[in-house]
Amino acid sequence: METLNSFLPLLGVIIGSLLTIAGSIYLRKMGTKEEQHKLLREKLEDLCLQLYELDKWVSNAGRIAVSLAAGKISSTKARLLKILQ
């Protein structure tokens, strides 16, 4: 009986240590998933912004092409636009 009483505090320490290790592993996995979601969200936001910029560029290029076809831009401006592209 006396050996059992001296073993109980040690058992509590062992159980507490195991729970601490299990908790830290669980929290690390949760943190990794959250970081992956955050990185994915940031990449998707960047992609969305780039798509908006591409849409603006295509719209402007279409307007320029229509203007050139209609002869509204002088040849000097057309050469400058060609150089800038």
PDB file with one MODEL, atoms N, CA, C and O in Angstrom:
MODEL        1
ATOM      1  N   MET A   1       0.817  -1.183   0.000  1.00  0.00           N
ATOM      2  CA  MET A   1       0.000   0.000   0.000  1.00  0.00           C
ATOM      3  C   MET A   1       0.868   1.257   0.000  1.00  0.00           C
ATOM      4  O   MET A   1       0.556   2.251  -0.657  1.00  0.00           O
ATOM      5  N   GLU A   2       1.951   1.187   0.745  1.00  0.00           N
ATOM      6  CA  GLU A   2       2.833   2.350   0.842  1.00  0.00           C
ATOM      7  C   GLU A   2       3.559   2.595  -0.479  1.00  0.00           C
ATOM      8  O   GLU A   2       3.814   3.742  -0.848  1.00  0.00           O
ATOM      9  N   THR A   3       3.892   1.515  -1.191  1.00  0.00           N
ATOM     10  CA  THR A   3       4.548   1.687  -2.493  1.00  0.00           C
ATOM     11  C   THR A   3       3.575   2.278  -3.517  1.00  0.00           C
ATOM     12  O   THR A   3       3.971   3.031  -4.407  1.00  0.00           O
ATOM     13  N   LEU A   4       2.298   1.923  -3.374  1.00  0.00           N
ATOM     14  CA  LEU A   4       1.290   2.491  -4.265  1.00  0.00           C
ATOM     15  C   LEU A   4       1.153   3.986  -4.034  1.00  0.00           C
ATOM     16  O   LEU A   4       1.010   4.737  -4.999  1.00  0.00           O
ATOM     17  N   ASN A   5       1.192   4.447  -2.779  1.00  0.00           N
ATOM     18  CA  ASN A   5       1.100   5.867  -2.460  1.00  0.00           C
ATOM     19  C   ASN A   5       2.314   6.637  -2.992  1.00  0.00           C
ATOM     20  O   ASN A   5       2.185   7.796  -3.386  1.00  0.00           O
ATOM     21  N   SER A   6       3.476   6.009  -3.006  1.00  0.00           N
ATOM     22  CA  SER A   6       4.656   6.694  -3.526  1.00  0.00           C
ATOM     23  C   SER A   6       4.678   6.665  -5.062  1.00  0.00           C
ATOM     24  O   SER A   6       5.347   7.489  -5.685  1.00  0.00           O
ATOM     25  N   PHE A   7       3.956   5.727  -5.669  1.00  0.00           N
ATOM     26  CA  PHE A   7       3.918   5.623  -7.117  1.00  0.00           C
ATOM     27  C   PHE A   7       2.888   6.568  -7.751  1.00  0.00           C
ATOM     28  O   PHE A   7       3.050   6.950  -8.910  1.00  0.00           O
ATOM     29  N   LEU A   8       1.834   6.951  -7.019  1.00  0.00           N
ATOM     30  CA  LEU A   8       0.775   7.802  -7.563  1.00  0.00           C
ATOM     31  C   LEU A   8       1.278   9.179  -8.032  1.00  0.00           C
ATOM     32  O   LEU A   8       0.873   9.609  -9.113  1.00  0.00           O
ATOM     33  N   PRO A   9       2.128   9.889  -7.292  1.00  0.00           N
ATOM     34  CA  PRO A   9       2.613  11.170  -7.815  1.00  0.00           C
ATOM     35  C   PRO A   9       3.418  10.999  -9.111  1.00  0.00           C
ATOM     36  O   PRO A   9       3.338  11.834 -10.012  1.00  0.00           O
ATOM     37  N   LEU A  10       4.183   9.922  -9.191  1.00  0.00           N
ATOM     38  CA  LEU A  10       4.946   9.668 -10.401  1.00  0.00           C
ATOM     39  C   LEU A  10       4.012   9.380 -11.576  1.00  0.00           C
ATOM     40  O   LEU A  10       4.273   9.812 -12.699  1.00  0.00           O
ATOM     41  N   LEU A  11       2.936   8.659 -11.321  1.00  0.00           N
ATOM     42  CA  LEU A  11       1.944   8.377 -12.357  1.00  0.00           C
ATOM     43  C   LEU A  11       1.298   9.669 -12.852  1.00  0.00           C
ATOM     44  O   LEU A  11       1.059   9.823 -14.050  1.00  0.00           O
ATOM     45  N   GLY A  12       1.017  10.593 -11.942  1.00  0.00           N
ATOM     46  CA  GLY A  12       0.457  11.891 -12.323  1.00  0.00           C
ATOM     47  C   GLY A  12       1.399  12.686 -13.209  1.00  0.00           C
ATOM     48  O   GLY A  12       0.963  13.336 -14.160  1.00  0.00           O
ATOM     49  N   VAL A  13       2.694  12.639 -12.901  1.00  0.00           N
ATOM     50  CA  VAL A  13       3.687  13.338 -13.707  1.00  0.00           C
ATOM     51  C   VAL A  13       3.775  12.726 -15.103  1.00  0.00           C
ATOM     52  O   VAL A  13       3.876  13.450 -16.093  1.00  0.00           O
ATOM     53  N   ILE A  14       3.736  11.407 -15.183  1.00  0.00           N
ATOM     54  CA  ILE A  14       3.823  10.730 -16.481  1.00  0.00           C
ATOM     55  C   ILE A  14       2.602  11.060 -17.340  1.00  0.00           C
ATOM     56  O   ILE A  14       2.736  11.371 -18.523  1.00  0.00           O
ATOM     57  N   ILE A  15       1.415  10.990 -16.741  1.00  0.00           N
ATOM     58  CA  ILE A  15       0.184  11.299 -17.484  1.00  0.00           C
ATOM     59  C   ILE A  15       0.186  12.762 -17.927  1.00  0.00           C
ATOM     60  O   ILE A  15      -0.181  13.059 -19.064  1.00  0.00           O
ATOM     61  N   GLY A  16       0.589  13.668 -17.057  1.00  0.00           N
ATOM     62  CA  GLY A  16       0.663  15.079 -17.412  1.00  0.00           C
ATOM     63  C   GLY A  16       1.633  15.345 -18.547  1.00  0.00           C
ATOM     64  O   GLY A  16       1.360  16.154 -19.433  1.00  0.00           O
ATOM     65  N   SER A  17       2.759  14.665 -18.515  1.00  0.00           N
ATOM     66  CA  SER A  17       3.749  14.828 -19.591  1.00  0.00           C
ATOM     67  C   SER A  17       3.211  14.331 -20.919  1.00  0.00           C
ATOM     68  O   SER A  17       3.389  14.978 -21.951  1.00  0.00           O
ATOM     69  N   LEU A  18       2.550  13.175 -20.891  1.00  0.00           N
ATOM     70  CA  LEU A  18       1.974  12.637 -22.128  1.00  0.00           C
ATOM     71  C   LEU A  18       0.898  13.562 -22.687  1.00  0.00           C
ATOM     72  O   LEU A  18       0.832  13.771 -23.898  1.00  0.00           O
ATOM     73  N   LEU A  19       0.055  14.118 -21.820  1.00  0.00           N
ATOM     74  CA  LEU A  19      -0.978  15.050 -22.279  1.00  0.00           C
ATOM     75  C   LEU A  19      -0.363  16.326 -22.853  1.00  0.00           C
ATOM     76  O   LEU A  19      -0.873  16.874 -23.829  1.00  0.00           O
ATOM     77  N   THR A  20       0.722  16.797 -22.256  1.00  0.00           N
ATOM     78  CA  THR A  20       1.404  17.995 -22.768  1.00  0.00           C
ATOM     79  C   THR A  20       1.987  17.738 -24.151  1.00  0.00           C
ATOM     80  O   THR A  20       1.873  18.580 -25.040  1.00  0.00           O
ATOM     81  N   ILE A  21       2.608  16.586 -24.335  1.00  0.00           N
ATOM     82  CA  ILE A  21       3.178  16.244 -25.642  1.00  0.00           C
ATOM     83  C   ILE A  21       2.073  16.105 -26.687  1.00  0.00           C
ATOM     84  O   ILE A  21       2.195  16.617 -27.799  1.00  0.00           O
ATOM     85  N   ALA A  22       0.992  15.408 -26.321  1.00  0.00           N
ATOM     86  CA  ALA A  22      -0.112  15.233 -27.266  1.00  0.00           C
ATOM     87  C   ALA A  22      -0.741  16.583 -27.626  1.00  0.00           C
ATOM     88  O   ALA A  22      -1.080  16.822 -28.785  1.00  0.00           O
ATOM     89  N   GLY A  23      -0.891  17.449 -26.649  1.00  0.00           N
ATOM     90  CA  GLY A  23      -1.457  18.775 -26.908  1.00  0.00           C
ATOM     91  C   GLY A  23      -0.576  19.613 -27.810  1.00  0.00           C
ATOM     92  O   GLY A  23      -1.077  20.308 -28.694  1.00  0.00           O
ATOM     93  N   SER A  24       0.726  19.558 -27.599  1.00  0.00           N
ATOM     94  CA  SER A  24       1.633  20.346 -28.449  1.00  0.00           C
ATOM     95  C   SER A  24       1.630  19.837 -29.889  1.00  0.00           C
ATOM     96  O   SER A  24       1.694  20.634 -30.826  1.00  0.00           O
ATOM     97  N   ILE A  25       1.554  18.519 -30.075  1.00  0.00           N
ATOM     98  CA  ILE A  25       1.479  17.959 -31.435  1.00  0.00           C
ATOM     99  C   ILE A  25       0.186  18.402 -32.108  1.00  0.00           C
ATOM    100  O   ILE A  25       0.193  18.773 -33.282  1.00  0.00           O
ATOM    101  N   TYR A  26      -0.917  18.365 -31.377  1.00  0.00           N
ATOM    102  CA  TYR A  26      -2.215  18.781 -31.926  1.00  0.00           C
ATOM    103  C   TYR A  26      -2.190  20.257 -32.319  1.00  0.00           C
ATOM    104  O   TYR A  26      -2.652  20.620 -33.402  1.00  0.00           O
ATOM    105  N   LEU A  27      -1.661  21.095 -31.457  1.00  0.00           N
ATOM    106  CA  LEU A  27      -1.602  22.526 -31.753  1.00  0.00           C
ATOM    107  C   LEU A  27      -0.686  22.819 -32.932  1.00  0.00           C
ATOM    108  O   LEU A  27      -0.972  23.712 -33.730  1.00  0.00           O
ATOM    109  N   ARG A  28       0.406  22.082 -33.051  1.00  0.00           N
ATOM    110  CA  ARG A  28       1.319  22.277 -34.186  1.00  0.00           C
ATOM    111  C   ARG A  28       0.623  21.933 -35.498  1.00  0.00           C
ATOM    112  O   ARG A  28       0.776  22.644 -36.491  1.00  0.00           O
ATOM    113  N   LYS A  29      -0.149  20.834 -35.503  1.00  0.00           N
ATOM    114  CA  LYS A  29      -0.871  20.456 -36.717  1.00  0.00           C
ATOM    115  C   LYS A  29      -1.930  21.490 -37.059  1.00  0.00           C
ATOM    116  O   LYS A  29      -2.121  21.813 -38.231  1.00  0.00           O
ATOM    117  N   MET A  30      -2.619  22.011 -36.058  1.00  0.00           N
ATOM    118  CA  MET A  30      -3.627  23.043 -36.304  1.00  0.00           C
ATOM    119  C   MET A  30      -2.969  24.295 -36.853  1.00  0.00           C
ATOM    120  O   MET A  30      -3.507  24.920 -37.766  1.00  0.00           O
ATOM    121  N   GLY A  31      -1.821  24.672 -36.319  1.00  0.00           N
ATOM    122  CA  GLY A  31      -1.103  25.848 -36.786  1.00  0.00           C
ATOM    123  C   GLY A  31      -0.637  25.692 -38.216  1.00  0.00           C
ATOM    124  O   GLY A  31      -0.675  26.650 -38.988  1.00  0.00           O
ATOM    125  N   THR A  32      -0.203  24.509 -38.579  1.00  0.00           N
ATOM    126  CA  THR A  32       0.250  24.246 -39.942  1.00  0.00           C
ATOM    127  C   THR A  32      -0.905  24.388 -40.924  1.00  0.00           C
ATOM    128  O   THR A  32      -0.735  24.971 -41.995  1.00  0.00           O
ATOM    129  N   LYS A  33      -2.072  23.865 -40.577  1.00  0.00           N
ATOM    130  CA  LYS A  33      -3.232  23.983 -41.453  1.00  0.00           C
ATOM    131  C   LYS A  33      -3.641  25.443 -41.606  1.00  0.00           C
ATOM    132  O   LYS A  33      -3.979  25.881 -42.706  1.00  0.00           O
ATOM    133  N   GLU A  34      -3.613  26.194 -40.519  1.00  0.00           N
ATOM    134  CA  GLU A  34      -3.976  27.612 -40.586  1.00  0.00           C
ATOM    135  C   GLU A  34      -2.984  28.381 -41.449  1.00  0.00           C
ATOM    136  O   GLU A  34      -3.381  29.272 -42.201  1.00  0.00           O
ATOM    137  N   GLU A  35      -1.704  28.050 -41.351  1.00  0.00           N
ATOM    138  CA  GLU A  35      -0.697  28.718 -42.182  1.00  0.00           C
ATOM    139  C   GLU A  35      -0.898  28.391 -43.654  1.00  0.00           C
ATOM    140  O   GLU A  35      -0.734  29.257 -44.513  1.00  0.00           O
ATOM    141  N   GLN A  36      -1.255  27.143 -43.949  1.00  0.00           N
ATOM    142  CA  GLN A  36      -1.504  26.762 -45.334  1.00  0.00           C
ATOM    143  C   GLN A  36      -2.717  27.501 -45.886  1.00  0.00           C
ATOM    144  O   GLN A  36      -2.699  27.963 -47.027  1.00  0.00           O
ATOM    145  N   HIS A  37      -3.771  27.615 -45.080  1.00  0.00           N
ATOM    146  CA  HIS A  37      -4.961  28.340 -45.512  1.00  0.00           C
ATOM    147  C   HIS A  37      -4.641  29.818 -45.731  1.00  0.00           C
ATOM    148  O   HIS A  37      -5.119  30.426 -46.689  1.00  0.00           O
ATOM    149  N   LYS A  38      -3.837  30.387 -44.847  1.00  0.00           N
ATOM    150  CA  LYS A  38      -3.461  31.798 -44.979  1.00  0.00           C
ATOM    151  C   LYS A  38      -2.646  32.018 -46.245  1.00  0.00           C
ATOM    152  O   LYS A  38      -2.886  32.982 -46.972  1.00  0.00           O
ATOM    153  N   LEU A  39      -1.691  31.144 -46.519  1.00  0.00           N
ATOM    154  CA  LEU A  39      -0.865  31.260 -47.721  1.00  0.00           C
ATOM    155  C   LEU A  39      -1.714  31.102 -48.981  1.00  0.00           C
ATOM    156  O   LEU A  39      -1.539  31.848 -49.945  1.00  0.00           O
ATOM    157  N   LEU A  40      -2.625  30.144 -48.976  1.00  0.00           N
ATOM    158  CA  LEU A  40      -3.513  29.940 -50.118  1.00  0.00           C
ATOM    159  C   LEU A  40      -4.390  31.163 -50.343  1.00  0.00           C
ATOM    160  O   LEU A  40      -4.577  31.588 -51.482  1.00  0.00           O
ATOM    161  N   ARG A  41      -4.934  31.735 -49.264  1.00  0.00           N
ATOM    162  CA  ARG A  41      -5.778  32.921 -49.381  1.00  0.00           C
ATOM    163  C   ARG A  41      -4.990  34.089 -49.965  1.00  0.00           C
ATOM    164  O   ARG A  41      -5.501  34.810 -50.823  1.00  0.00           O
ATOM    165  N   GLU A  42      -3.743  34.285 -49.508  1.00  0.00           N
ATOM    166  CA  GLU A  42      -2.906  35.365 -50.031  1.00  0.00           C
ATOM    167  C   GLU A  42      -2.611  35.171 -51.510  1.00  0.00           C
ATOM    168  O   GLU A  42      -2.652  36.132 -52.278  1.00  0.00           O
ATOM    169  N   LYS A  43      -2.314  33.940 -51.921  1.00  0.00           N
ATOM    170  CA  LYS A  43      -2.030  33.670 -53.328  1.00  0.00           C
ATOM    171  C   LYS A  43      -3.265  33.903 -54.191  1.00  0.00           C
ATOM    172  O   LYS A  43      -3.159  34.439 -55.294  1.00  0.00           O
ATOM    173  N   LEU A  44      -4.439  33.502 -53.695  1.00  0.00           N
ATOM    174  CA  LEU A  44      -5.665  33.726 -54.448  1.00  0.00           C
ATOM    175  C   LEU A  44      -5.977  35.218 -54.570  1.00  0.00           C
ATOM    176  O   LEU A  44      -6.455  35.665 -55.613  1.00  0.00           O
ATOM    177  N   GLU A  45      -5.712  35.990 -53.514  1.00  0.00           N
ATOM    178  CA  GLU A  45      -5.918  37.433 -53.583  1.00  0.00           C
ATOM    179  C   GLU A  45      -4.978  38.055 -54.614  1.00  0.00           C
ATOM    180  O   GLU A  45      -5.393  38.917 -55.389  1.00  0.00           O
ATOM    181  N   ASP A  46      -3.718  37.626 -54.630  1.00  0.00           N
ATOM    182  CA  ASP A  46      -2.763  38.124 -55.623  1.00  0.00           C
ATOM    183  C   ASP A  46      -3.220  37.764 -57.046  1.00  0.00           C
ATOM    184  O   ASP A  46      -3.139  38.590 -57.955  1.00  0.00           O
ATOM    185  N   LEU A  47      -3.689  36.551 -57.225  1.00  0.00           N
ATOM    186  CA  LEU A  47      -4.165  36.119 -58.530  1.00  0.00           C
ATOM    187  C   LEU A  47      -5.348  36.971 -58.984  1.00  0.00           C
ATOM    188  O   LEU A  47      -5.427  37.364 -60.148  1.00  0.00           O
ATOM    189  N   CYS A  48      -6.258  37.250 -58.070  1.00  0.00           N
ATOM    190  CA  CYS A  48      -7.428  38.066 -58.390  1.00  0.00           C
ATOM    191  C   CYS A  48      -6.997  39.471 -58.809  1.00  0.00           C
ATOM    192  O   CYS A  48      -7.503  40.007 -59.795  1.00  0.00           O
ATOM    193  N   LEU A  49      -6.068  40.066 -58.067  1.00  0.00           N
ATOM    194  CA  LEU A  49      -5.579  41.397 -58.415  1.00  0.00           C
ATOM    195  C   LEU A  49      -4.891  41.395 -59.785  1.00  0.00           C
ATOM    196  O   LEU A  49      -5.077  42.321 -60.574  1.00  0.00           O
ATOM    197  N   GLN A  50      -4.109  40.371 -60.061  1.00  0.00           N
ATOM    198  CA  GLN A  50      -3.443  40.283 -61.362  1.00  0.00           C
ATOM    199  C   GLN A  50      -4.448  40.110 -62.491  1.00  0.00           C
ATOM    200  O   GLN A  50      -4.249  40.644 -63.582  1.00  0.00           O
ATOM    201  N   LEU A  51      -5.527  39.370 -62.244  1.00  0.00           N
ATOM    202  CA  LEU A  51      -6.554  39.207 -63.269  1.00  0.00           C
ATOM    203  C   LEU A  51      -7.259  40.527 -63.561  1.00  0.00           C
ATOM    204  O   LEU A  51      -7.574  40.821 -64.714  1.00  0.00           O
ATOM    205  N   TYR A  52      -7.509  41.327 -62.516  1.00  0.00           N
ATOM    206  CA  TYR A  52      -8.110  42.645 -62.737  1.00  0.00           C
ATOM    207  C   TYR A  52      -7.172  43.538 -63.549  1.00  0.00           C
ATOM    208  O   TYR A  52      -7.609  44.253 -64.451  1.00  0.00           O
ATOM    209  N   GLU A  53      -5.883  43.490 -63.224  1.00  0.00           N
ATOM    210  CA  GLU A  53      -4.906  44.286 -63.979  1.00  0.00           C
ATOM    211  C   GLU A  53      -4.846  43.822 -65.436  1.00  0.00           C
ATOM    212  O   GLU A  53      -4.762  44.648 -66.345  1.00  0.00           O
ATOM    213  N   LEU A  54      -4.887  42.517 -65.661  1.00  0.00           N
ATOM    214  CA  LEU A  54      -4.870  41.986 -67.019  1.00  0.00           C
ATOM    215  C   LEU A  54      -6.113  42.432 -67.786  1.00  0.00           C
ATOM    216  O   LEU A  54      -6.032  42.789 -68.961  1.00  0.00           O
ATOM    217  N   ASP A  55      -7.257  42.410 -67.117  1.00  0.00           N
ATOM    218  CA  ASP A  55      -8.494  42.851 -67.754  1.00  0.00           C
ATOM    219  C   ASP A  55      -8.391  44.324 -68.163  1.00  0.00           C
ATOM    220  O   ASP A  55      -8.809  44.691 -69.262  1.00  0.00           O
ATOM    221  N   LYS A  56      -7.841  45.164 -67.290  1.00  0.00           N
ATOM    222  CA  LYS A  56      -7.651  46.577 -67.627  1.00  0.00           C
ATOM    223  C   LYS A  56      -6.709  46.730 -68.815  1.00  0.00           C
ATOM    224  O   LYS A  56      -6.971  47.527 -69.717  1.00  0.00           O
ATOM    225  N   TRP A  57      -5.612  45.970 -68.823  1.00  0.00           N
ATOM    226  CA  TRP A  57      -4.635  46.060 -69.891  1.00  0.00           C
ATOM    227  C   TRP A  57      -5.251  45.645 -71.217  1.00  0.00           C
ATOM    228  O   TRP A  57      -5.035  46.300 -72.236  1.00  0.00           O
ATOM    229  N   VAL A  58      -6.024  44.550 -71.211  1.00  0.00           N
ATOM    230  CA  VAL A  58      -6.663  44.073 -72.437  1.00  0.00           C
ATOM    231  C   VAL A  58      -7.670  45.101 -72.938  1.00  0.00           C
ATOM    232  O   VAL A  58      -7.771  45.345 -74.140  1.00  0.00           O
ATOM    233  N   SER A  59      -8.411  45.698 -72.019  1.00  0.00           N
ATOM    234  CA  SER A  59      -9.383  46.724 -72.420  1.00  0.00           C
ATOM    235  C   SER A  59      -8.677  47.915 -73.053  1.00  0.00           C
ATOM    236  O   SER A  59      -9.105  48.423 -74.089  1.00  0.00           O
ATOM    237  N   ASN A  60      -7.595  48.356 -72.422  1.00  0.00           N
ATOM    238  CA  ASN A  60      -6.839  49.480 -72.981  1.00  0.00           C
ATOM    239  C   ASN A  60      -6.222  49.110 -74.328  1.00  0.00           C
ATOM    240  O   ASN A  60      -6.238  49.923 -75.253  1.00  0.00           O
ATOM    241  N   ALA A  61      -5.691  47.929 -74.453  1.00  0.00           N
ATOM    242  CA  ALA A  61      -5.098  47.501 -75.721  1.00  0.00           C
ATOM    243  C   ALA A  61      -6.165  47.438 -76.809  1.00  0.00           C
ATOM    244  O   ALA A  61      -5.896  47.790 -77.958  1.00  0.00           O
ATOM    245  N   GLY A  62      -7.359  46.999 -76.464  1.00  0.00           N
ATOM    246  CA  GLY A  62      -8.450  46.961 -77.438  1.00  0.00           C
ATOM    247  C   GLY A  62      -8.841  48.351 -77.888  1.00  0.00           C
ATOM    248  O   GLY A  62      -9.087  48.578 -79.072  1.00  0.00           O
ATOM    249  N   ARG A  63      -8.903  49.293 -76.941  1.00  0.00           N
ATOM    250  CA  ARG A  63      -9.226  50.683 -77.301  1.00  0.00           C
ATOM    251  C   ARG A  63      -8.155  51.273 -78.212  1.00  0.00           C
ATOM    252  O   ARG A  63      -8.459  51.968 -79.181  1.00  0.00           O
ATOM    253  N   ILE A  64      -6.901  50.985 -77.884  1.00  0.00           N
ATOM    254  CA  ILE A  64      -5.802  51.498 -78.709  1.00  0.00           C
ATOM    255  C   ILE A  64      -5.884  50.906 -80.116  1.00  0.00           C
ATOM    256  O   ILE A  64      -5.706  51.620 -81.103  1.00  0.00           O
ATOM    257  N   ALA A  65      -6.154  49.605 -80.206  1.00  0.00           N
ATOM    258  CA  ALA A  65      -6.242  48.950 -81.514  1.00  0.00           C
ATOM    259  C   ALA A  65      -7.386  49.541 -82.335  1.00  0.00           C
ATOM    260  O   ALA A  65      -7.241  49.766 -83.537  1.00  0.00           O
ATOM    261  N   VAL A  66      -8.517  49.791 -81.687  1.00  0.00           N
ATOM    262  CA  VAL A  66      -9.653  50.379 -82.396  1.00  0.00           C
ATOM    263  C   VAL A  66      -9.307  51.788 -82.853  1.00  0.00           C
ATOM    264  O   VAL A  66      -9.634  52.181 -83.973  1.00  0.00           O
ATOM    265  N   SER A  67      -8.649  52.545 -81.990  1.00  0.00           N
ATOM    266  CA  SER A  67      -8.262  53.905 -82.348  1.00  0.00           C
ATOM    267  C   SER A  67      -7.274  53.912 -83.504  1.00  0.00           C
ATOM    268  O   SER A  67      -7.376  54.744 -84.405  1.00  0.00           O
ATOM    269  N   LEU A  68      -6.317  52.990 -83.485  1.00  0.00           N
ATOM    270  CA  LEU A  68      -5.350  52.914 -84.581  1.00  0.00           C
ATOM    271  C   LEU A  68      -6.036  52.533 -85.888  1.00  0.00           C
ATOM    272  O   LEU A  68      -5.727  53.078 -86.948  1.00  0.00           O
ATOM    273  N   ALA A  69      -6.964  51.597 -85.797  1.00  0.00           N
ATOM    274  CA  ALA A  69      -7.672  51.163 -87.005  1.00  0.00           C
ATOM    275  C   ALA A  69      -8.519  52.295 -87.573  1.00  0.00           C
ATOM    276  O   ALA A  69      -8.674  52.415 -88.788  1.00  0.00           O
ATOM    277  N   ALA A  70      -9.057  53.112 -86.701  1.00  0.00           N
ATOM    278  CA  ALA A  70      -9.900  54.216 -87.148  1.00  0.00           C
ATOM    279  C   ALA A  70      -9.074  55.424 -87.568  1.00  0.00           C
ATOM    280  O   ALA A  70      -9.612  56.382 -88.125  1.00  0.00           O
ATOM    281  N   GLY A  71      -7.791  55.386 -87.310  1.00  0.00           N
ATOM    282  CA  GLY A  71      -6.914  56.476 -87.706  1.00  0.00           C
ATOM    283  C   GLY A  71      -6.988  57.681 -86.791  1.00  0.00           C
ATOM    284  O   GLY A  71      -6.682  58.795 -87.217  1.00  0.00           O
ATOM    285  N   LYS A  72      -7.389  57.487 -85.538  1.00  0.00           N
ATOM    286  CA  LYS A  72      -7.530  58.604 -84.612  1.00  0.00           C
ATOM    287  C   LYS A  72      -6.216  58.980 -83.954  1.00  0.00           C
ATOM    288  O   LYS A  72      -6.096  60.064 -83.383  1.00  0.00           O
ATOM    289  N   ILE A  73      -5.221  58.088 -84.029  1.00  0.00           N
ATOM    290  CA  ILE A  73      -3.938  58.370 -83.401  1.00  0.00           C
ATOM    291  C   ILE A  73      -2.932  58.623 -84.509  1.00  0.00           C
ATOM    292  O   ILE A  73      -2.892  57.895 -85.501  1.00  0.00           O
ATOM    293  N   SER A  74      -2.150  59.621 -84.343  1.00  0.00           N
ATOM    294  CA  SER A  74      -1.166  59.938 -85.378  1.00  0.00           C
ATOM    295  C   SER A  74      -0.095  58.852 -85.436  1.00  0.00           C
ATOM    296  O   SER A  74       0.040  58.048 -84.514  1.00  0.00           O
ATOM    297  N   SER A  75       0.648  58.840 -86.513  1.00  0.00           N
ATOM    298  CA  SER A  75       1.662  57.796 -86.698  1.00  0.00           C
ATOM    299  C   SER A  75       2.761  57.892 -85.647  1.00  0.00           C
ATOM    300  O   SER A  75       3.335  56.871 -85.269  1.00  0.00           O
ATOM    301  N   THR A  76       3.064  59.091 -85.168  1.00  0.00           N
ATOM    302  CA  THR A  76       4.083  59.253 -84.128  1.00  0.00           C
ATOM    303  C   THR A  76       3.631  58.591 -82.835  1.00  0.00           C
ATOM    304  O   THR A  76       4.393  57.868 -82.193  1.00  0.00           O
ATOM    305  N   LYS A  77       2.400  58.843 -82.468  1.00  0.00           N
ATOM    306  CA  LYS A  77       1.870  58.214 -81.253  1.00  0.00           C
ATOM    307  C   LYS A  77       1.811  56.704 -81.410  1.00  0.00           C
ATOM    308  O   LYS A  77       2.070  55.964 -80.461  1.00  0.00           O
ATOM    309  N   ALA A  78       1.475  56.255 -82.590  1.00  0.00           N
ATOM    310  CA  ALA A  78       1.414  54.818 -82.832  1.00  0.00           C
ATOM    311  C   ALA A  78       2.788  54.182 -82.671  1.00  0.00           C
ATOM    312  O   ALA A  78       2.910  53.101 -82.095  1.00  0.00           O
ATOM    313  N   ARG A  79       3.831  54.852 -83.181  1.00  0.00           N
ATOM    314  CA  ARG A  79       5.183  54.321 -83.016  1.00  0.00           C
ATOM    315  C   ARG A  79       5.577  54.289 -81.542  1.00  0.00           C
ATOM    316  O   ARG A  79       6.197  53.334 -81.076  1.00  0.00           O
ATOM    317  N   LEU A  80       5.209  55.345 -80.813  1.00  0.00           N
ATOM    318  CA  LEU A  80       5.527  55.373 -79.379  1.00  0.00           C
ATOM    319  C   LEU A  80       4.805  54.242 -78.638  1.00  0.00           C
ATOM    320  O   LEU A  80       5.393  53.582 -77.781  1.00  0.00           O
ATOM    321  N   LEU A  81       3.560  54.028 -78.964  1.00  0.00           N
ATOM    322  CA  LEU A  81       2.813  52.943 -78.319  1.00  0.00           C
ATOM    323  C   LEU A  81       3.442  51.583 -78.643  1.00  0.00           C
ATOM    324  O   LEU A  81       3.512  50.701 -77.787  1.00  0.00           O
ATOM    325  N   LYS A  82       3.895  51.429 -79.883  1.00  0.00           N
ATOM    326  CA  LYS A  82       4.517  50.172 -80.288  1.00  0.00           C
ATOM    327  C   LYS A  82       5.806  49.951 -79.497  1.00  0.00           C
ATOM    328  O   LYS A  82       6.096  48.825 -79.093  1.00  0.00           O
ATOM    329  N   ILE A  83       6.577  51.007 -79.273  1.00  0.00           N
ATOM    330  CA  ILE A  83       7.819  50.907 -78.512  1.00  0.00           C
ATOM    331  C   ILE A  83       7.519  50.562 -77.057  1.00  0.00           C
ATOM    332  O   ILE A  83       8.220  49.751 -76.451  1.00  0.00           O
ATOM    333  N   LEU A  84       6.487  51.172 -76.502  1.00  0.00           N
ATOM    334  CA  LEU A  84       6.161  50.953 -75.084  1.00  0.00           C
ATOM    335  C   LEU A  84       5.656  49.539 -74.831  1.00  0.00           C
ATOM    336  O   LEU A  84       5.794  49.026 -73.720  1.00  0.00           O
ATOM    337  N   GLN A  85       5.084  48.915 -75.822  1.00  0.00           N
ATOM    338  CA  GLN A  85       4.569  47.563 -75.624  1.00  0.00           C
ATOM    339  C   GLN A  85       5.718  46.626 -75.696  1.00  0.00           C
ATOM    340  O   GLN A  85       5.538  45.416 -75.558  1.00  0.00           O
TER     341      GLN A  85
ENDMDL
END
